[in-house]
Amino acid sequence: MKYELVAGFETHIELATKTKIFCGCTTQFGGEPNTHCCPVCIGLPGTLPKLNRQVVRYGIMAGLATHGEIAEISKMDRKNYCYPDLSKAYQISQLYAPLTIGGYVELSSGKKIRLHHIHIEEDAGKLIHQHGDTYVDYNRGGVPLIEIVSEPDIRSIDEAREYVEKLQQVMRYIGISDCKMQEGSMRCDVNISVRPVGSEKLGTRTEIKNMNSINNICKAMEYEFERQVDLIESGGQVVQETLRYDDATNTTSSMRSKEDAHDYRYFRDPDLVTIHVTKEEVEEIKSTLPELPTEKCKRYVDELSIPEKDAQLLTKYRNISEYFDKACEGVKSPKTVSNFIIGQIFSRVETEADKEVFDVSVSPEQLNELVKLLDSGKIRNNLAKATLEKMLDSGKGALEFISESDMGGLDENAMIELCKQAVESNTKAVEDYKNGKEKAIKALVGFVMKNSRGKADAAAAEAKIKELIG
Amino acid sequence: MGTIAKIHEMLTSKQCSCTELTKSYLEEIEKSNGELNAYVNVTGDEALKTAEKVDKKIASGEEIGLLEGVPMTLKDNLSTKGIETTCCSKILTGYKPIYNATVWDILQSQNAVMLGKTNMDEFAMGSSCETSYFGGATNPFNTKHVSGGSSGGVASAVGANIAAYGLGSDTGGSIRQPASFCGIVGLKPTYGSVSRYGLVAYASSLDQIGPITKSVEDASIVFDAISKYDDKDSTSKGYNGNTYSSLNNDIKGMKIGIAREYLDGVRDDVKEAVLNAAEVYKSLGAEIVYFDLPALKFALPVYYIIACAEASSNLGRYDGIRYGYKTEHYNGTHDMICRTRSEGFGEEVKRRILLGTYVLSAGYYDAYYKKAQNLRGTIVKAFNDAFTHCDVILAPTVPMTAFEMGRAVSDPIETYLTDICTVPVNIAGLPGVSVPCGFNAKGMPIGMQLIGKSFGEAEILNAAYKYQQAAGENFKDTKWGVKL
């Protein structure tokens, strides 16, 4: 029998607010243990939380960027569980009335992975095990998170990978998180089950907790898919449980069974008031959102005639697409700008990390100037390419490398004169062309280009030469 | 004249210095606290330091505020920076907060002289002060009787004149009930009018800080001082009024409502005293209106479900890791937390944590907690309706007078029932003030409460003040403490 994978994601994303969700402490990563703390975020008796409105704003941005509906009224709840890294023995989160409802993430195939909701909550501190002792660091306690909960719409490892990448891309675009999985600012739990292809019924699911890289997510899902299929094939049953993934052995193992599952005893947090979001506020936030990558990519293809593959490269990171947008202002051929970026510039910005930052020595305005010289026919492609190399080396503008005499096309008479010379001094090539060797014309055009120092219009020269040869 | 005004006059007219006054309070505490057990921590050095500051101010001819230099006390669940704040629980022994409760910030900035922290039921859970880890505070009228709870220590100290006034907290009657038992005045303000920041939480949606005083005008002065908007408390609204200036307003034509349900099951002597008070009001020109408030029958179960649910969550943080008591011998983190909590909490606290955990558990949430929340709405609405018939509601504070020490411990359910008249006000978030209105045959004080509309403190304090003017004989001094 053939089996199908069914998966849904719970993705935690740390928000890039300056201060924590319920107090004024910094959210900076790292720092000496327990130095980014105050009575509120270490939960001293008698302290009270005060909601950081920026967290609500970022949550709304995430909701809008994933096409969700923003709740006019949402509430904070307490999720009660006891663990040393949780200073109040409850996490303030949202269960009964989350900030945003529904929405989706669209994959490149056009398939939409539906979202159940997005809620805001606080992060916990962390335990440090050292020399046989356990220490607690509450610096991360109270750092704001959103949790994006998807429907079980994912059907393959590839879809899973793309879903996570897309989320990461969108959240970075709107600037609410750096989504660094290795630093824990993006963490995924995956709910996974299998069923015979064609079946509508969902199988029993397991949950793989806290994975910290996209590769590990894919490997863990692959392992878990096969484990579940093998289990069913051999007559066994999948048990609902929470698993951890060990990347050293590439296996999953049980953390706790359904029977041991926590009863979080959620209830409305009486210390916090109802969160009201007005339609005006939503509209205002919507108006500040940047164009999102999927829409941007479509626009590049449809309106700027950029090939889809190139458009994807240009929109992968917000900095690149913004660079491209600026460099394109007023140019006739955006494709030329795209070619320069993907070709010459990318060859100098090789790693993904560098591409994300996209700190290039040539400014988009400088590139824009160069392309406009090309557009106006003042310089030719070869010269432009060579100039861009020099610009990238030096960070200087195009005009530093192009003299007055380089600019301005060749006047018609001079061009005709050069074509005549080409025909006269290359009798062999002329002969070959007459004998049907089409390619021989290239040598004649090359003569014209060389002697005009690249200023001649190659197409016009070719036409003229053909005319001369007859 | 109220105690606060009297002390203010003594200080400004230089009848005595603040240091002398503070010393005499400290001496009286020394003499009587053995029997009253009102204070669990006397902070004499700090008190004298503040007193000296006030004396310097007076000596230099500077004006001083009404509360400046007045010796007072705080219930031991109000956070005081650098001063042990234990909630009278073993689990918080040794815990010294690193910040002040907002109310203490306010009073400290007005040079209030804090004599020490006073006794209470452990984590404010109790109605007799006897669940305190340090043993209960006794009643100044008869030390064989309880002071009431949970703010028993404050009530005992104020009733015995070993503090001019004090701040308590009221979750289900913890200010009004001990005030009633000790023959003094206790105001539970509207939810949101006094910042809860720094009040160690019992049940967050019900807790409210308020004054316990010898007279209505004192309650009014203290309330006006502490009811400020506080940005640190999201539920804080502050109080944009001045109750003190509206004391002694005419109450002719004021409609005072009596809900029949409030008199059900109330002991005869208490009922009689409350009805006598109604007569006093009539003579002052008020109109007495009787009405029904059937929703009251839900109040007690709703209170115990909501309060315990919130408490089970609020008290989860006491695990021995960061502060307070920690068990000595353990095997691993889980074992340490279990032992610490088992050894650190008293019986009543454990009972309420278990009850609260139960009502929030999967499968029981809808049947208990959710239902209680819905009924809470019903009760709120019932009070709103009631206030279309009347301006204030008159009711007994407690169905009885202070019982003997030891009884509450032996019968927790009967003790829960003593809260029946006080909890509705907390559920509805309304203000209520308890005022002495008589004595029973054994000479134990009886209290009545006046319940107001939301943020109607000025109205109930005025009505209470009018009563105090007309029936001053019910405001009796005890043999204890400083004679001003």
Interface residues (C-beta under 8 A of the other chain):
Chain A: P39 I42 G43 L44 P45 G46 T47 L48 P49 K50 L51 R78 N80 C82 P84 S87 K88 A89 Y90 T134 V136 D263 R265 Y266 F267 P270 D271 L272 V273
Chain B: N77 L78 S79 T85 C87 L92 Y95 P97 I98 Y99 A101 R196 Y197 G198 L199 V200 A201 A203 S204 S205 D231 K232 D233 S234 T235 A309 E310 S312 S313 G316 R317 D319 I321 R322 Y323 T333 I337 T357 L360 S361 A362 Y365 Y369
